[in-house]
Amino acid sequence: MEKRDFYEVLGVDKSVDDKALKSAYRKLAMKFHPDRNPGDDEAEAKFKEVSEAYDTLKDPQKRAAYDRFGHAAFQNGGGGGAGGPGFGADFSSSMSDIFEDIFGDFMGGGGQRRGRNSQLRGSDLRYNLEIDLEEAYEGRTVEIDVPTMAECDTCSGSGAKPGTGFSTCGTCSGHGKVRAAQGFFTIERTCPQCHGRGETMDQPCTDCHGQGRRQENRNLSVDVPQGIEDGTRIRLSGEGEAGMRGGPSGDLYIFISIRPHELFQRDGADLFCRVPISMTTAALGGEFEVPGLDGSRARVKVPHGTQAGQRVRLKGKGMPVLRSTQIGDMYIQMDVETPQNLTKRQKELLQEFHDLSTKENNPSSNGFFSKIKSLFEGLADSK
């Protein structure tokens, strides 16, 4: 008995997306599942048919092979068998086919033979690369492994089994398009047999299943420049997926993300660091060291009477400016820490200090409370 079309089995069209495909399968699988239809041989047969169709179409490579060769793709090693690599075929031509179907006659494109000269550029790839702030400061070369579709070595990208070739499509006579009359109109559409190529493959390559490309991991070196910022995109020309039928390769885009640093926050070329200091250090003055991203240490002086939130600027201790000789600054913010877990003696000393304090010791707070006092006195006088 001749097998039914897998798309017909699942009740979907060839443009179905993965989500709709899965939904259609689940609905039919539940309907014909043997546990729900005990002793029903017809339901069991339909369940197997539905499962086979879904197993083929859910795999991008098997689906691509099936779209090109039908059930023959899985006969006599013809391609797309189980265990093959899991990437699909030429989907990027579909949009151009649609526009050509609509505008082909108007633009004079109808009737031209397409054949293997209809090259397609490979898809661009994205790779997310996470680095440390120190690496962004210094710059470095990073080795990455990128999964991609590369030209098949067995068939040299043709998709045909070595020793075989291509034949003119018998459906469209090599034009890549077929015409059908609908009322007063003649509709031209992409040939369903050769998918617009004008020729059909005699036998698909058994290694790439007729795709002309195979999945592989490519090792690449990426130069990360000094001063690179979070979100920067690096383009590696020609390092994307291999093209179809001899078309040019796509590009690889490296998207840089910088991990949060335990000490520094970055704003452009400047670095910001919050340093907790004791109340006595803020009052009497002092000094401490902060590390730089270059491994050096900078000594920071704390002026006596330093207030919470006060900043110190270290010129030239920030980040390098990308593709420039300039370097940003580092800003140290003082966070005055209120003492906790005081002993009895410490409390006594602080109370003594408080009793000896004058308005000149706390000008800001005294000024604020003086304003509050004046406000209340003014309100009382107005009554």
C-alpha positions as CSV (number, residue, x, y, z in Angstrom):
1,M,0.0,0.0,0.0
2,E,1.4,3.4,-1.0
3,K,2.2,5.7,1.9
4,R,0.2,8.8,2.4
5,D,1.9,12.2,2.4
6,F,3.2,12.9,6.0
7,Y,1.7,16.4,6.0
8,E,-1.7,14.9,4.9
9,V,-1.4,12.4,7.7
10,L,-1.0,15.1,10.3
11,G,-3.6,17.4,8.7
12,V,-1.1,20.3,8.2
13,D,0.3,22.1,5.3
14,K,4.0,22.3,4.4
15,S,4.5,25.7,5.9
16,V,3.5,24.5,9.4
17,D,5.8,25.6,12.2
18,D,7.1,23.4,14.9
19,K,4.5,24.5,17.5
20,A,1.6,23.8,15.3
21,L,3.1,20.5,14.1
22,K,3.5,19.3,17.7
23,S,0.0,20.3,18.5
24,A,-1.5,18.4,15.5
25,Y,0.5,15.3,16.4
26,R,-0.6,15.3,20.1
27,K,-4.2,15.7,19.1
28,L,-4.1,12.7,16.7
29,A,-1.9,10.6,19.0
30,M,-4.3,10.9,21.8
31,K,-7.2,10.1,19.5
32,F,-5.7,6.9,18.0
33,H,-3.5,5.8,21.0
34,P,-3.9,2.0,21.5
35,D,-4.7,2.5,25.2
36,R,-7.7,4.5,24.3
37,N,-8.7,2.0,21.5
38,P,-8.0,-1.5,22.8
39,G,-8.4,-4.1,20.2
40,D,-8.9,-1.6,17.4
41,D,-6.4,-2.6,14.7
42,E,-7.3,0.4,12.5
43,A,-6.7,2.9,15.3
44,E,-3.3,1.2,16.0
45,A,-2.3,1.5,12.4
46,K,-3.3,5.1,12.3
47,F,-1.3,5.8,15.5
48,K,1.8,4.2,14.0
49,E,1.3,6.3,10.8
50,V,0.9,9.5,12.8
51,S,4.0,8.7,14.9
52,E,6.1,8.0,11.8
53,A,5.0,11.2,10.2
54,Y,5.8,13.3,13.2
55,D,9.2,11.6,13.9
56,T,10.2,12.6,10.3
57,L,8.8,16.1,10.2
58,K,9.9,17.2,13.7
59,D,13.6,16.7,12.7
60,P,14.7,19.7,10.5
61,Q,17.1,17.6,8.4
62,K,14.7,14.7,7.8
63,R,11.9,17.2,7.0
64,A,14.1,19.0,4.5
65,A,15.0,15.6,2.9
66,Y,11.4,14.6,2.8
67,D,10.3,17.9,1.2
68,R,12.8,17.3,-1.6
69,F,12.6,13.6,-2.2
70,G,9.4,12.4,-0.5
71,H,9.3,8.9,0.9
72,A,12.2,8.0,-1.5
73,A,14.5,10.0,0.8
74,F,14.4,7.2,3.3
75,Q,14.7,4.2,1.0
76,N,17.9,2.4,0.1
77,G,20.0,4.9,2.1
78,G,18.7,7.8,0.1
79,G,19.0,10.3,2.9
80,G,17.5,11.5,6.1
81,G,17.6,8.2,7.9
82,A,17.6,8.0,11.7
83,G,20.8,9.2,13.3
84,G,21.7,11.7,10.7
85,P,22.8,15.2,11.8
86,G,20.0,17.4,12.9
87,F,20.0,20.5,10.7
88,G,17.6,21.4,7.9
89,A,17.8,22.5,4.3
90,D,17.2,25.5,2.1
91,F,14.4,27.5,3.9
92,S,15.8,30.9,3.1
93,S,14.7,30.6,-0.5
94,S,11.0,30.4,0.4
95,M,10.4,34.1,0.7
96,S,12.0,35.0,-2.6
97,D,10.0,32.2,-4.2
98,I,6.8,33.8,-2.9
99,F,7.6,37.2,-4.4
100,E,8.7,35.7,-7.6
101,D,5.5,33.7,-7.8
102,I,3.5,37.0,-7.4
103,F,5.6,39.3,-9.5
104,G,7.4,37.0,-11.9
105,D,5.3,37.8,-15.0
106,F,5.4,41.5,-14.4
107,M,9.2,41.6,-14.0
108,G,9.9,39.3,-16.9
109,G,11.2,36.5,-14.7
110,G,8.8,33.8,-15.8
111,G,10.1,31.0,-17.9
112,Q,13.8,31.5,-17.0
113,R,15.7,28.4,-16.1
114,R,17.2,28.5,-12.6
115,G,19.1,25.3,-12.1
116,R,22.2,25.1,-9.8
117,N,23.1,28.7,-10.6
118,S,20.5,29.8,-8.1
119,Q,23.0,30.1,-5.3
120,L,22.0,31.1,-1.8
121,R,24.0,32.8,0.8
122,G,24.4,31.0,4.1
123,S,22.7,32.1,7.2
124,D,24.4,34.4,9.7
125,L,25.1,33.0,13.1
126,R,25.1,34.5,16.6
127,Y,27.5,33.5,19.4
128,N,27.2,34.9,22.9
129,L,30.6,35.4,24.6
130,E,30.8,36.2,28.3
131,I,34.1,37.7,29.6
132,D,35.3,39.2,32.9
133,L,35.9,43.0,33.4
134,E,39.6,42.3,33.7
135,E,39.5,40.7,30.2
136,A,37.7,43.7,28.8
137,Y,40.4,45.9,30.4
138,E,43.4,44.0,29.0
139,G,41.9,42.7,25.8
140,R,42.6,39.1,24.8
141,T,42.2,36.4,22.2
142,V,39.5,33.9,23.0
143,E,39.1,30.4,21.4
144,I,35.5,29.5,20.7
145,D,33.7,26.4,19.3
146,V,30.8,27.3,17.0
147,P,28.3,24.7,15.8
148,T,27.7,25.5,12.1
149,M,26.7,24.1,8.8
150,A,29.8,23.6,6.7
151,E,30.2,22.5,3.0
152,C,29.9,18.7,2.7
153,D,33.4,17.3,1.8
154,T,31.9,14.2,0.1
155,C,29.8,16.0,-2.5
156,S,31.7,19.3,-2.5
157,G,28.5,21.1,-1.6
158,S,26.5,19.9,-4.6
159,G,24.2,17.6,-2.6
160,A,24.5,14.9,-5.2
161,K,26.0,11.5,-4.6
162,P,29.5,11.4,-6.1
163,G,29.3,9.9,-9.6
164,T,25.8,11.1,-10.1
165,G,24.4,14.4,-11.3
166,F,21.2,16.4,-12.0
167,S,18.4,16.0,-14.5
168,T,16.1,18.6,-16.0
169,C,12.9,18.6,-14.0
170,G,10.1,16.8,-15.9
171,T,7.4,18.8,-14.2
172,C,8.5,22.3,-15.1
173,S,10.8,21.4,-18.0
174,G,13.7,23.2,-16.2
175,H,11.9,26.5,-15.7
176,G,11.5,26.2,-12.0
177,K,7.9,27.3,-12.2
178,V,4.6,25.8,-13.3
179,R,1.5,27.6,-14.4
180,A,-2.2,26.8,-13.7
181,A,-5.3,28.4,-15.1
182,Q,-7.8,29.7,-12.5
183,G,-10.8,31.3,-14.1
184,F,-9.7,34.2,-16.1
185,F,-6.2,34.2,-14.5
186,T,-3.1,32.2,-15.1
187,I,-1.2,31.6,-11.8
188,E,2.5,30.9,-11.8
189,R,4.0,29.2,-8.8
190,T,7.2,27.5,-7.8
191,C,7.5,24.0,-9.1
192,P,6.6,21.6,-6.3
193,Q,8.9,18.9,-7.7
194,C,12.2,20.7,-8.0
195,H,11.3,23.6,-5.6
196,G,12.2,26.2,-8.2
197,R,15.6,24.8,-9.2
198,G,14.7,23.6,-12.6
199,E,16.4,20.3,-12.1
200,T,16.2,17.3,-9.8
201,M,19.0,15.4,-8.2
202,D,19.5,11.9,-9.5
203,Q,20.7,10.5,-6.2
204,P,21.3,12.5,-3.0
205,C,24.6,12.4,-1.2
206,T,24.4,9.8,1.6
207,D,26.5,11.9,4.0
208,C,24.6,15.2,3.8
209,H,21.3,13.7,2.6
210,G,21.2,16.0,-0.4
211,Q,21.7,19.2,1.5
212,G,25.3,19.9,0.4
213,R,26.2,20.9,4.0
214,R,26.9,19.0,7.2
215,Q,26.9,20.0,10.8
216,E,30.3,20.5,12.4
217,N,31.9,22.4,15.3
218,R,34.4,25.1,14.0
219,N,37.2,26.4,16.3
220,L,37.8,30.1,15.9
221,S,40.0,32.7,17.5
222,V,38.2,35.9,18.5
223,D,40.3,39.1,19.2
224,V,38.6,41.0,22.1
225,P,40.0,44.5,22.0
226,Q,40.9,46.6,25.1
227,G,38.0,48.7,26.4
228,I,35.2,46.7,24.8
229,E,31.8,47.4,26.3
230,D,29.0,45.2,27.3
231,G,26.6,44.5,24.4
232,T,29.3,45.2,21.7
233,R,28.9,43.1,18.6
234,I,32.0,41.7,16.7
235,R,31.4,40.6,13.1
236,L,33.5,37.8,11.6
237,S,32.9,37.9,7.8
238,G,32.3,34.6,6.1
239,E,32.4,32.6,9.3
240,G,28.6,31.8,9.3
241,E,26.9,28.9,7.7
242,A,28.1,27.7,4.3
243,G,26.0,28.8,1.3
244,M,23.8,26.6,-0.7
245,R,24.8,25.4,-4.2
246,G,28.1,27.3,-4.0
247,G,26.7,30.4,-2.5
248,P,28.7,32.6,-0.2
249,S,28.9,31.9,3.5
250,G,27.1,34.0,6.0
251,D,28.7,36.0,8.8
252,L,29.3,35.2,12.5
253,Y,28.3,37.8,15.0
254,I,29.9,37.7,18.5
255,F,27.8,39.4,21.1
256,I,29.9,40.4,24.2
257,S,28.5,40.4,27.7
258,I,30.7,41.3,30.7
259,R,30.2,39.6,34.0
260,P,29.4,41.8,37.0
261,H,32.5,42.6,39.0
262,E,32.7,42.1,42.8
263,L,34.3,45.5,43.4
264,F,33.7,47.8,40.4
265,Q,30.7,49.2,38.5
266,R,31.4,50.5,35.1
267,D,30.0,53.5,33.3
268,G,31.6,54.0,29.9
269,A,35.3,54.4,30.6
270,D,34.9,55.2,34.3
271,L,35.0,52.8,37.2
272,F,33.1,53.3,40.4
273,C,33.9,51.6,43.8
274,R,32.1,52.0,47.1
275,V,34.4,51.6,50.1
276,P,33.1,51.4,53.7
277,I,35.1,53.4,56.2
278,S,34.7,53.7,59.9
279,M,33.2,56.7,61.6
280,T,36.5,57.5,63.3
281,T,38.4,57.3,60.0
282,A,35.8,59.7,58.4
283,A,36.2,62.1,61.3
284,L,40.0,61.9,61.9
285,G,41.1,61.1,58.3
286,G,43.2,58.1,57.2
287,E,44.1,56.1,54.1
288,F,43.6,52.8,52.4
289,E,44.5,50.9,49.2
290,V,42.3,49.9,46.3
291,P,43.4,47.4,43.6
292,G,43.4,48.4,39.9
293,L,42.3,46.2,37.1
294,D,45.9,46.3,35.8
295,G,47.2,44.6,39.1
296,S,48.5,47.9,40.6
297,R,47.4,49.4,43.9
298,A,46.4,52.9,44.5
299,R,46.6,54.7,47.9
300,V,43.5,56.7,48.7
301,K,43.7,59.4,51.3
302,V,40.6,60.1,53.4
303,P,40.4,63.8,54.4
304,H,39.4,64.4,58.0
305,G,35.7,65.3,58.3
306,T,34.8,63.2,55.3
307,Q,31.0,62.9,54.8
308,A,29.1,59.8,53.7
309,G,28.9,59.6,50.0
310,Q,31.9,61.8,49.4
311,R,33.9,60.8,46.3
312,V,37.6,60.7,45.5
313,R,38.7,60.7,41.9
314,L,41.7,58.6,40.8
315,K,42.7,60.0,37.4
316,G,43.6,57.5,34.7
317,K,42.7,54.4,36.8
318,G,39.5,53.6,34.8
319,M,39.0,51.6,31.6
320,P,40.8,52.1,28.3
321,V,38.6,53.8,25.7
322,L,38.0,51.4,22.8
323,R,40.4,52.0,19.9
324,S,41.9,55.0,21.6
325,T,44.8,55.9,23.8
326,Q,42.6,57.5,26.4
327,I,41.8,56.0,29.8
328,G,38.9,56.8,32.1
329,D,39.0,57.5,35.8
330,M,38.2,55.6,39.0
331,Y,35.8,57.1,41.5
332,I,35.9,56.0,45.1
333,Q,32.8,56.7,47.1
334,M,33.1,56.7,50.9
335,D,30.4,54.9,52.8
336,V,30.7,55.8,56.5
337,E,29.8,52.9,58.6
338,T,27.9,53.4,61.9
339,P,29.6,51.3,64.7
340,Q,27.6,48.4,66.0
341,N,27.8,46.0,68.9
342,L,29.4,48.6,71.2
343,T,30.9,47.7,74.6
344,K,29.8,49.7,77.7
345,R,33.0,51.6,77.6
346,Q,32.7,52.5,74.0
347,K,29.2,53.8,74.6
348,E,30.4,55.9,77.5
349,L,33.1,57.4,75.3
350,L,30.7,58.2,72.6
351,Q,28.3,59.8,75.1
352,E,31.2,61.9,76.4
353,F,32.0,62.9,72.8
354,H,28.4,63.8,72.2
355,D,28.3,65.9,75.3
356,L,31.5,67.8,74.3
357,S,30.3,68.3,70.7
358,T,29.5,71.9,69.5
359,K,27.5,73.2,66.6
360,E,30.7,73.6,64.6
361,N,31.3,69.8,64.8
362,N,28.0,69.0,63.0
363,P,27.2,72.1,60.9
364,S,24.9,70.4,58.5
365,S,22.6,68.7,61.0
366,N,22.6,71.7,63.3
367,G,21.7,73.9,60.4
368,F,18.9,71.6,59.4
369,F,17.4,71.4,62.9
370,S,17.7,75.2,63.3
371,K,15.6,75.6,60.2
372,I,13.0,73.1,61.6
373,K,12.9,75.0,64.9
374,S,12.4,78.4,63.1
375,L,9.6,76.9,61.1
376,F,7.7,75.7,64.2
377,E,8.3,79.0,66.0
378,G,6.9,80.8,63.0
379,L,3.8,78.6,63.0
380,A,3.3,79.2,66.7
381,D,3.6,83.0,66.3
382,S,1.0,83.1,63.5
383,K,-1.7,81.5,65.7
